[in-house]
Amino acid sequence: MLERWKKRSIMLLTDIILLSLAVWLSFAMRTGSWQPDLHDGIGLLIAAPLVTIPLFITLGLYRAIIRFMSGQALVAVVQGITASALSLSLLSLVFEWQGIPRSVYPIYWGTALLLVGSSRYLIRYHYQQTCQRTGHTNIAIYGAGQSGIQLAAALEGMPEYRVSAFIDDNPTLQKAIIHGVRVYSPEALPELMNTLNLRQVLLAMPSASHARRREIIQTLESLPIHVRTIPELSELVSGQRAISEIREISIDELLGRTPVAPKASLLSQCISGHAVMVTGAGGSIGSELCRQIIRLQPTRLVLFESSEFALYQIEQELLSLATHERLKVPIIPMLGSVQDYQRIEEALRQHRINTVYHAAAYKHVPMVEHNPIEGLRNNVFGTLRTAQAARAVGVDYFILISTDKAVRPTNVMGASKRMAELVLQGLAKMPGDTCFSMVRFGNVLGSSGSVVPLFREQIRGGGPITVTHPDIIRYFMTIPEAAQLVIQAGAMAQGGEVFVLDMGEPVKIVDLAKRMIHLSGLTIQDDNNPNGEIAITFSGLRPGEKLYEELLIGESPQNTSHSRIFMAHEEHLTWPEVMKMLDTLETYCQQRDLSGIYRLLHKSIPGFKHPGNLPLVAGESTRNMVIPFPRKLEGAA
């Protein structure tokens, strides 16, 4: 590989030769002889490179990297040759050169443009052919509009890719040639995969509607080809991403719905002009709440988080977001546990918080099953102490992020979240200025512990993809939509409501796995296709896992002013009943009495079903296990 200065020197010497050759050829074509009488044209032979090379240097032609040369570089060549032809004609007048026909100058302009321009094209073509011989991936770009053209130009400098076809639905573009590549109809894609040896399809339609993108992706799913995409339009416009930053199809593009326009009054009611605190600010839901809240211009945003790393990450992200979008919102990171009443009260009082979004929780079902006491302490007593501190300080709004697993739970995590709901329902009936409410929804796409990143990692590793049960189904929602609906639901609260979100249609997890395999351009290995690339295996339901989730305990949810937010009518306990339940639970937690905990959950949580046979230590039953523990309740971070 030659050094840059050597390449530039070669190009400069080549241009000197080509410019002099252009002068000679212009005389030859004008006179019709290969041995033209140049007369004073000898001066032109010498002057042409002396005049033109400085012009090319000024226009930056020798700074351009030939293999990345764009239309702008060709414009510079035209400008340089035009200036050169005019300068040479002016020199001939000044020095009164004889025997030079006037038609030589336009002939020289065309000849020099052809020689200099084609030299750069041939070098780029040679580079591309060399790269292709050393290995590349043939791709088709779906979308022959401006974004597709820009993507093709960007990929020309990437030897690992070769754009072999454009695909577009627009009949007026089909059969056109763009960057030397033909535009085909979508119907031709299956045949093109064989004739052009296509390996990937890149979607270049950042401005297309969500419904249209989903329709195209579903069409491509049936083809054994890897489908990827360029960033979204908002990311390109904001400068967050470049058009060449190709990414995998996000699963929310398959499962996510077309968002309903939010109600501005609901979004701003509890946030704009108010001091807001988010507990669990570094988690999946908590961090997205922070991103949306900061854009609604609170007077300050307090990030309360037990994980130092997660807190640092979300703080840095929000500071960058605030700088980029010119948001003048103070961001206050606070380390602490939601079980630490004093720390919570200190944060609320010091920063005069008006609204609390309580997203801090242990949410992974198997993890809480294996650590039930810690899960109950964090989810139940953490909610109790945070809510009591908010009530003592006089916070205006307190919104709990709950889960569909709280409905007739079969696991400790779900039962702990239902207990947390009962705590708030009980507090809501007590005198006070704080409006308590809960928002319950299902799985969010891409959150930590979600099946989507797990499946993607398993596909990268060559499989197999593990699914717990062939019939298991789940509701899914994108994180941004869930956070937006949480904010709006909280603004509707009058006190004690349990809001449930419309989660759309349930998704069969095994079908989700199959779609992800297809979009990766791979085939499923099963009895019908034993030579497939990725197998799907079934590991059996995990402890406490349901085949399907529910959002309602009662019946007939009540409509609200938002089409995707409903209000549930559910039984609740009085505050004295809640305190009695919590006192008993605290005693069992202190004594490490899992048998007593399970009996209490069966008694207190409607529909709770749990086998209660998870070992804390291999080979030991949790039934009737009692381990002495100090009376002081220890807090989990």
PARO-659918 format. One record per residue (C-alpha): residue in one letter; x, y, z. Coordinates in pm, whole numbers, plus 50000, padded with zeros to 5 digits. Each point is the difference from the previous one (the first is absolute). Layout:
N
aXYZ/...
! end
This chain:
637
m500005000050000/l501515033049884/e500225029650235/r497625029149937/w502705023949876/k501194974549745/k496454995049870/r499565037749968/s503325003049816/i498944973149753/m496675017549939/l501755033449949/l502494985749746/t497164982049822/d498045032649971/i503075018249859/i500304973849726/l496234998949931/l499645037949977/s502855002749750/l498534970549810/a496635017949992/v501635030449831/w501684977849739/l496784980549934/s497975032049960/f502415011249723/a499894965249841/m496204999349996/r499815035849869/t502434993949711/g498994964049935/s503634988450015/w501924979150251/q503025022349929/p498515034750040/d502095031649950/l499805015950348/h501645033749916/d499765019950325/g497874971650144/i503264987950154/g499385027250258/l496604984950074/l501574965950057/i502215015150270/a497455024650142/a497114975350035/p501414980650303/l501655031250146/v496635018050008/t497704970850080/i501914981750275/p499855030150239/l496285002749926/f499514963250088/i501975004650322/t497865030250093/l496824980249935/g501244971950228/l500144972949733/y503194984950142/r498554998850351/a497054978749883/i500324962450050/i499304985349659/r498174969050122/f497585022550194/m499675025349715/s496495014049972/g498165022149752/q501415030450178/a503544989649898/l498904997249637/v498545035050023/a503445011850118/v501594983849691/v497525018249772/q500705032950177/g503784995049973/i499964990849629/t497645028849919/a502255024950178/s502994984149826/a498495003949650/l499085036450066/s503455007450144/l501784984549700/s497915019849751/l500795031750197/l503744991749997/s499954995349622/l498545034949962/v502475015750242/f503054984049838/e498535002149646/w500674963449922/q499554992849629/g498574970249813/i497594989150275/p496414995549873/r497335013250239/s498184966549986/v503014983550171/y498905013850338/p496514983950020/i501504967849858/y502685001950270/w497295005550266/g498124968549899/t503154978849950/a501615010250331/l496734994450185/l499724965149852/l503624990450073/v500255014050353/g496474988950104/s500354965049856/s503404995350167/r498385004050340/y497084977749909/l502334972549875/i502045001150320/r496844997250212/y498684971949778/h503294981250033/y499855003950381/q496424986850012/q500824970249779/t503014991850216/c497835001450312/q497404977649838/r502614973749919/t501175000050361/g496504992950135/h496835020550046/t496304997150076/n497535006549720/i497135021350129/a496785015249874/i498805033850124/y496235001550053/g499095035949918/a501395018649699/g499245034650139/q502455025450136/s500874978950306/g500684969349786/i502245020049766/q501945014650294/l500394965250151/a501314986049669/a502545028549979/a501114993750358/l500404962749939/e502225005049693/g502935006250232/m499314968850208/p501684969949836/e497924975050194/y496815010649818/r499015001149637/v496685016149902/s498624976849732/a496395012049975/f497505026150110/i496474988950091/d497135024949986/d496194998749988/n499805031049779/p499404988549638/t501525032449863/l503354991450160/q500104963549894/k502514992149722/a501825032750070/i503794999350052/i501335016850317/h503765000550071/g500324973549732/v497504977450179/r496584990549866/v496725005250186/y497714969550021/s496484993750126/p499554981450332/e498534970449812/a503364994249832/l501874995950330/p499684961850035/e501534995349652/l502675026650062/m501154981350311/n501194972249768/t501115019249691/l501905027050194/n500954978150297/l498425024850243/r500784994950369/q498375030350165/v497185024749948/l500525034450153/l496875020550063/a500565036649909/m496605015350073/p500455020850317/s496955021549931/a497614970949928/s497134995150246/h500284973350267/a497164980249837/r501685001049658/r503374988850138/r498334971450187/e498224989449680/i503274999349804/i501834981250274/q497244973950018/t500334995049624/l503764995250026/e499654975750293/s499114971249773/l503255003649803/p503264983850120/i501895032850008/h501425021950278/v497945032150039/r501575030850159/t499215037249999/i501445035050022/p499225022150303/e496665017350044/l499345034249849/s500035017450340/e503484985750073/l501305011449660/v498555035150032/s501325004750355/g503474988249899/q499974971350249/r500594974549725/a501574999549653/i498194984549707/s502754973649970/e499384987250357/i498124968849900/r498214981450279/e497894969050051/i496235002349970/s498745008250349/i497274976450107/d497745029150098/e499855007849626/l498234966349968/l497894999850316/g499675036850087/r496825018249909/t499485033649834/p500105023050303/v496945019950100/a500765037150014/p500485009350368/k497825025750172/a502295029450069/s498015010950304/l500394965750163/l503724998449926/s500735033550157/q497564999850292/c502214982650258/i503365010049851/s500295033949831/g500995025750259/h500174973450274/a502884982850178/v500014963149903/m501774969550146/v500304966049833/t500994970350216/g501794972249815/a501115026949754/g502684977649849/g497634971649909/s498274993549668/i496755018050082/g501525025050243/s502595012149748/e497405004549725/l497775019150241/c502975023050067/r500575005749627/q496405010249946/i499675019850324/i503045022149933/r498515010749667/l496845011650183/q502015026450187/p499704991850373/t501635024650238/r502414972150096/l500364962649945/v501284978250285/l501394965949899/f499734975750293/e501844967249943/s501754973050205/s502484990249726/e502915024249966/f500774988449645/a496395002949882/l499685034350162/y503195012449833/q498844987349661/i496575016750006/e501435032350142/q502565002649718/e497384991749738/l497605026650132/l502755026250023/s500894993249637/l496315001449902/a499505032750186/t503035015549828/h498974988149655/e496375011450036/r500855031050205/l497954989450300/k500735020150313/v498834974250255/p502144992950309/i500804962850019/i500694987250352/p501374964350039/m499394983850341/l501284966250113/g497774982050248/s497644971550076/v496235003949989/q499924980850329/d501915028050173/y497195022650126/q502375027350119/r501855001849668/i496745001449804/e498515026750224/e503235020049981/a499904999449618/l496325009649983/r500265028150255/q503345014349886/h498915003149638/r496345008650072/i498724971949779/n496465002849858/t499774967649801/v501534965650061/y500114972049741/h500824968650198/a501674976349751/a502514984250241/a499334962750030/y501474965549964/k498104987649696/h501664968249868/v497684971450089/p502574971650036/m502415022450193/v497345010050253/e498854963750026/h503494990550114/n500265030850226/p496435004250126/i500735018950323/e502215025749829/g497395004149724/l497215006150254/r502085024550200/n500925020449697/n496654999349818/v497615001550297/f501855017850280/g501885022049752/t496665011949862/l498585004350353/r502875021750120/t500225020749683/a496235006150007/q500005008450373/a502855024749950/a498145015949709/r496855003250212/a501935014750294/v501705026149781/g496815008749811/v500874988249649/d497135007549760/y500104968949779/f501414965250063/i499804975349709/l500994963450044/i501224980549697/s498314966050035/t499764968949784/d497524975549851/k501724973450210/a498215015050302/v496734985249872/r499314965750153/p503764995350044/t501724966549984/n503345013950112/v501425020450286/m500895029449775/g496405003849884/a498704995750355/s502445026650127/k498755024849741/r496354992950091/m500925006250365/a501585032949895/e496725009149827/l498064991550318/v502345022950198/l499225029549774/q496284992149985/g499954999850380/l501975032550029/a497725016749743/k497074996150244/m501915017650278/p499835037750052/g502835018049820/d500995022049709/t501704973449788/c498114984449706/f501054963449974/s499434979849681/m501334969249825/v500594991949633/r500054963549901/f501314986549669/g501734970049846/n503394993349845/v501945027849835/l502154993349697/g503745002450047/s499975003650378/s502674983050207/g499174963250025/s497705001449696/v499934970049767/v500875021849700/p503675007650081/l500374964550133/f498704984949672/r502235023349796/e503064989150196/q499084963249957/i499615005249623/r503445016449982/g501434970250186/g498544975749748/g497094989050218/p498094983250131/i497325024750107/t498464988850328/v496285005350058/t498424988050322/h496774986149847/p498574997049645/d496715016250107/i501285028450219/i498665034449899/r500775035150119/y498825035649945/f502655024049875/m500335037749985/t502875022649904/i501775017250288/p499325035549868/e496284993049958/a499764984350347/a501755029750165/q497855025149813/l496804982450108/v501234997750361/i500475037850010/q496545006249855/a498294974550225/g501585015350310/a498575033849904/m496454985749996/a500174987250358/q497695012350273/g501384975850259/g500234962150033/e499384991049634/v501574970149830/f500495009049634/v500584972849743/l501455005649656/d498674985849676/m502854976549907/g498694991049654/e499974964349872/p501854972350189/v503054984949832/k500954963449998/i503664999050109/v500934971349769/d498645020149705/l502125029650109/a503074977450002/k499214987649649/r499605035449868/m503345010550143/i501704969949837/h498445008249662/l500965036950017/s503594989450069/g499994982249664/l500234965950165/t497854968749991/i498344980950283/q501324965650081/d497104976550076/d498594966349894/n498935014449664/n503395016149941/p502734980450185/n502715019549814/g498755033650124/e502365024250175/i498265009550326/a498074975750217/i497265009250250/t500004980050322/f497424999650281/s501385000950352/g496744998250198/l498235027150201/r502235016450258/p498965001250367/g497015023150040/e499595005849626/k496545001349836/l499064989549650/y498175033149963/e499685032550196/e496945020350097/l499555037050066/l496784999550203/i498964983250323/g496405011949972/e497805004349694/s498895028649773/p502765025950011/q498825035849978/n500915021849703/t501995032050052/s500615030449783/h502864980949833/s499194971449764/r502834977750129/i499625006450373/f497314983050210/m499155000450367/a499564967250188/h497424994150274/e501684977650255/e499624990550364/h502365015850250/l500724999050372/t499535026750264/w503185015650136/p499784981150334/e499674967449801/v502995009749786/m502115007650309/k499074967050161/m501034981649682/l503295019249981/d500824994350368/t499564962649952/l502055000649680/e502795019450171/t500134974650280/y500224970949756/c502735018149800/q502035006650315/q499704963550102/r500724987749643/d496784979650025/l499174991949639/s497174976650095/g498335028150192/i500575024449712/y498324976849751/r497034994650235/l499615037650038/l500155005749625/h497384972949942/k497775016650257/s500515036449901/i500374999749619/p496924989049800/g500814971649761/f503564995150125/k501234964949919/h503504989150084/p501544965550049/g502285012950275/n502634973849927/l502945020849881/p503234991250181/l502105027750147/v502864975550004/a500254970249766/g498294970050156/e498145019550271/s496275006850000/t498715034850079/r496954985150168/n500045005750375/m503515014349979/v500575025750276/i503335017650034/p500545023950294/f500555035949890/p500585032650190/r496875020450077/k501325030349810/l498734999249641/e502965001149762/g499515018949674/a500874986849658/a501545024549761/
! end
